[in-house]
């Protein structure tokens, strides 16, 4: 089955590297016009844009902003409105995992930072996208969450809480938007081999411990998540809304993160 997103306009937050970059490239390969976004990794965003241009033509729009800052979100969407005739696909991907620390010991500024980006910032960006999609009476919102929206993780309470928050937000929005022609979904990756978690997969002992939690016995790739995201935002998944799709090699069958993952 070939997915065709020609004439669709997409905005992927946090698309300067890793999963976000892979999602942006996969959407472009399916024919979508994609806006690239970054907070601080300008070089990565330009690389994503360069690769998109190689795939399907003109230089893509590059947007800069910190999703934890309402003014930055507004700026990004204002610029998007100037360049795009519509917003058909919004991928809420920007996020951080934060420092690993027991809640009893964490500097709460760090907790608030994770929530401000992953949950509050994501919700604000989704709100901005929805206001445009409701006018169109069409669109797809896809949030990239994590297996840790449902699997506890010792030392990462803020991260887990923020991803769980987005998960239930998505389900609530599906009820609000069911008759508006707008679908809302979560894509929850498991252990994916990207730069953000290289401290785990580059250490043989840590990697061995992690792989024991994955029935497939391997890490996933960002490209696999990109392809899944492209399917979910396409018409091939038109009857999916208000749910989470786990792409984790079976990891959620082994929720044993008591030792910190």
C-alpha positions as CSV (number, residue, x, y, z in Angstrom):
1,X,0.0,0.0,0.0
2,X,1.4,3.3,-1.1
3,X,0.5,6.3,1.1
4,X,-0.1,9.5,-0.8
5,X,-0.1,12.8,1.2
6,X,0.2,15.0,-1.9
7,X,-1.5,18.4,-1.3
8,X,-1.3,18.0,2.4
9,X,0.5,20.5,4.7
10,X,2.2,19.2,7.8
11,X,4.0,20.8,10.8
12,X,6.3,18.6,12.9
13,X,7.6,20.1,16.1
14,X,11.1,19.1,17.3
15,X,12.1,17.9,13.8
16,X,15.7,18.8,13.9
17,X,16.9,15.3,14.9
18,X,15.8,11.8,16.0
19,X,12.2,10.7,15.7
20,X,10.9,14.2,14.7
21,X,13.4,14.4,11.8
22,X,12.4,10.9,10.7
23,X,8.7,11.7,10.8
24,X,9.3,14.9,8.8
25,X,11.2,13.0,6.2
26,X,8.7,10.2,5.9
27,X,5.8,12.7,5.5
28,X,7.8,14.4,2.7
29,X,8.5,11.1,1.0
30,X,4.7,10.5,1.0
31,X,4.3,13.9,-0.8
32,X,3.4,16.2,2.1
33,X,4.6,19.8,2.3
34,X,6.4,19.8,5.7
35,X,7.3,22.7,8.0
36,X,10.5,21.9,10.0
37,X,10.8,23.1,13.6
38,X,13.6,23.4,16.2
39,X,14.3,25.1,19.5
40,X,18.1,25.3,19.5
41,X,19.5,22.9,17.0
42,X,19.5,25.1,13.9
43,X,22.1,23.0,12.1
44,X,19.9,19.9,12.6
45,X,16.8,21.7,11.3
46,X,18.7,22.9,8.2
47,X,19.8,19.3,7.6
48,X,16.2,18.1,7.9
49,X,15.2,20.8,5.4
50,X,18.0,19.9,3.0
51,X,17.0,16.3,3.0
52,X,13.3,17.2,2.5
53,X,14.2,19.4,-0.5
54,X,16.1,16.5,-2.0
55,X,12.9,14.4,-1.7
56,X,10.2,16.7,-3.0
57,X,11.4,20.0,-4.3
58,X,11.3,23.5,-2.9
59,X,13.0,24.5,0.3
60,X,10.7,23.8,3.3
61,X,9.7,26.3,5.9
62,X,11.9,26.3,9.0
63,X,10.4,27.6,12.2
64,X,12.2,28.3,15.5
65,X,10.6,28.4,18.9
66,X,10.5,27.0,22.4
67,X,7.1,25.3,22.8
68,X,7.2,26.1,26.6
69,X,6.8,29.8,25.6
70,X,3.4,30.9,24.4
71,X,4.8,33.8,22.4
72,X,7.1,31.4,20.5
73,X,4.1,29.1,19.6
74,X,2.1,32.0,18.4
75,X,5.0,33.2,16.3
76,X,5.5,29.8,14.7
77,X,1.8,29.5,13.7
78,X,1.6,33.1,12.5
79,X,4.5,32.4,10.1
80,X,2.9,29.0,9.1
81,X,-0.3,30.9,8.2
82,X,1.6,33.1,5.9
83,X,3.2,30.2,4.0
84,X,0.7,27.4,4.1
85,X,-2.8,27.4,2.6
86,X,-4.0,24.9,5.2
87,X,-2.8,22.8,8.1
88,X,-3.7,19.2,7.5
89,X,-1.3,17.4,9.8
90,X,0.2,18.5,13.1
91,X,2.8,16.3,14.8
92,X,3.3,17.2,18.4
93,X,6.8,15.8,18.9
94,X,9.0,18.3,20.7
95,X,10.0,17.1,24.1
96,X,12.7,16.3,26.6
97,X,13.2,13.5,29.1
98,X,14.9,15.6,31.9
99,X,17.4,14.5,34.5
100,X,16.9,11.2,36.1
101,X,16.3,11.7,39.8
102,X,13.8,10.4,42.5
103,X,10.9,12.8,43.1
104,X,11.9,13.1,46.7
105,X,15.2,14.6,45.7
106,X,14.5,16.5,42.4
107,X,14.9,20.2,42.0
108,X,11.3,21.0,41.2
109,X,12.5,23.6,38.7
110,X,13.6,20.6,36.6
111,X,10.2,18.8,37.1
112,X,8.4,22.0,35.9
113,X,10.7,22.3,32.9
114,X,9.8,18.8,31.7
115,X,6.1,19.4,32.2
116,X,6.2,22.9,30.6
117,X,7.7,21.5,27.4
118,X,6.1,18.0,27.1
119,X,2.6,18.6,28.5
120,X,1.8,22.3,28.7
121,X,3.7,23.3,25.6
122,X,2.4,20.4,23.7
123,X,-1.2,21.3,24.7
124,X,-0.7,24.9,23.7
125,X,0.7,23.9,20.3
126,X,-2.2,21.4,19.8
127,X,-4.7,24.2,20.7
128,X,-3.1,26.5,18.0
129,X,-3.3,23.7,15.4
130,X,-6.9,22.8,16.3
131,X,-8.1,26.4,15.9
132,X,-7.0,26.2,12.3
133,X,-8.3,22.7,11.7
134,X,-11.7,23.5,13.1
135,X,-12.1,26.2,10.6
136,X,-11.3,23.7,7.9
137,X,-13.4,20.9,9.5
138,X,-10.5,18.5,8.8
139,X,-7.1,17.5,10.0
140,X,-5.0,15.0,12.1
141,X,-3.2,15.7,15.3
142,X,-0.6,13.1,16.2
143,X,1.3,13.3,19.5
144,X,4.5,11.4,19.9
145,X,4.4,10.1,23.5
146,X,6.3,7.1,24.8
147,X,5.7,3.7,26.3
148,X,6.1,5.6,29.5
149,X,2.7,7.1,29.1
150,X,1.6,3.9,30.7
151,X,4.7,2.1,31.9
152,X,6.2,3.5,35.2
153,X,9.9,4.5,35.2
154,X,11.8,4.9,38.5
155,X,13.6,8.3,38.6
156,X,11.6,9.8,35.7
157,X,8.3,10.7,37.3
158,X,8.1,14.1,35.5
159,X,8.6,12.5,32.1
160,X,6.1,9.7,32.7
161,X,3.5,12.2,34.1
162,X,3.9,14.5,31.1
163,X,3.5,11.8,28.6
164,X,0.5,10.3,30.4
165,X,-1.0,13.8,30.5
166,X,-0.8,14.1,26.7
167,X,-2.2,10.6,26.3
168,X,-5.4,11.4,28.2
169,X,-5.6,14.8,26.6
170,X,-5.7,13.1,23.2
171,X,-8.6,10.8,24.4
172,X,-10.5,13.8,25.7
173,X,-10.0,15.7,22.5
174,X,-11.3,12.8,20.4
175,X,-14.6,13.2,22.3
176,X,-14.6,17.0,21.7
177,X,-13.7,16.7,18.0
178,X,-15.5,13.5,16.8
179,X,-18.0,15.4,14.6
180,X,-15.5,18.0,13.4
181,X,-13.6,15.9,10.9
182,X,-10.5,15.9,13.0
183,X,-8.7,12.8,14.2
184,X,-6.4,12.8,17.3
185,X,-3.9,10.1,18.1
186,X,-0.8,9.2,20.1
187,X,2.1,7.3,18.8
188,X,4.1,5.8,21.7
189,X,7.6,4.6,20.7
190,X,9.6,2.2,22.9
191,X,13.4,2.0,22.9
192,X,14.5,3.8,19.7
193,X,18.1,4.1,18.8
194,X,18.6,7.9,18.6
195,X,21.2,10.3,20.0
196,X,18.9,11.2,23.0
197,X,19.4,7.8,24.5
198,X,22.9,6.9,23.3
199,X,24.2,6.6,26.8
200,X,22.1,3.4,27.1
201,X,22.7,1.7,23.8
202,X,26.4,2.5,23.6
203,X,27.0,0.8,27.0
204,X,27.0,-3.0,26.5
205,X,25.7,-3.8,30.0
206,X,22.9,-1.2,29.8
207,X,21.9,-2.3,26.3
208,X,21.8,-6.0,27.4
209,X,19.5,-5.1,30.3
210,X,17.3,-3.1,28.1
211,X,17.0,-5.7,25.3
212,X,15.8,-8.2,27.9
213,X,12.7,-6.0,28.3
214,X,11.9,-6.1,24.5
215,X,10.4,-9.3,23.1
216,X,11.8,-8.6,19.7
217,X,15.3,-8.4,21.2
218,X,16.3,-5.2,19.4
219,X,16.0,-1.5,19.5
220,X,13.7,0.3,17.1
221,X,14.8,2.8,14.5
222,X,13.6,6.4,14.0
223,X,12.7,5.5,10.4
224,X,10.3,2.8,11.7
225,X,8.5,5.4,13.8
226,X,8.5,7.8,10.9
227,X,6.7,5.3,8.7
228,X,4.2,4.5,11.4
229,X,3.5,8.1,11.9
230,X,2.9,8.6,8.2
231,X,0.4,5.7,8.2
232,X,-1.5,7.1,11.2
233,X,-2.0,10.6,9.7
234,X,-3.1,9.1,6.3
235,X,-6.5,8.2,5.1
236,X,-5.5,4.5,5.5
237,X,-6.0,5.1,9.2
238,X,-9.2,7.1,8.9
239,X,-11.2,5.2,11.5
240,X,-8.5,5.6,14.2
241,X,-8.9,8.4,16.8
242,X,-8.7,8.8,20.5
243,X,-6.2,6.1,21.1
244,X,-2.5,5.3,21.4
245,X,-0.5,3.1,19.0
246,X,2.5,1.5,20.7
247,X,5.5,0.9,18.5
248,X,7.8,-0.8,21.0
249,X,8.8,-4.2,19.9
250,X,6.5,-5.6,22.6
251,X,8.1,-3.7,25.5
252,X,4.8,-2.9,27.1
253,X,4.4,-6.6,27.8
254,X,7.3,-6.3,30.2
255,X,6.6,-3.2,32.4
256,X,9.6,-3.9,34.7
257,X,11.3,-0.6,35.2
258,X,11.6,-0.8,39.0
259,X,15.4,-0.6,38.7
260,X,15.3,2.6,36.5
261,X,15.2,1.1,33.0
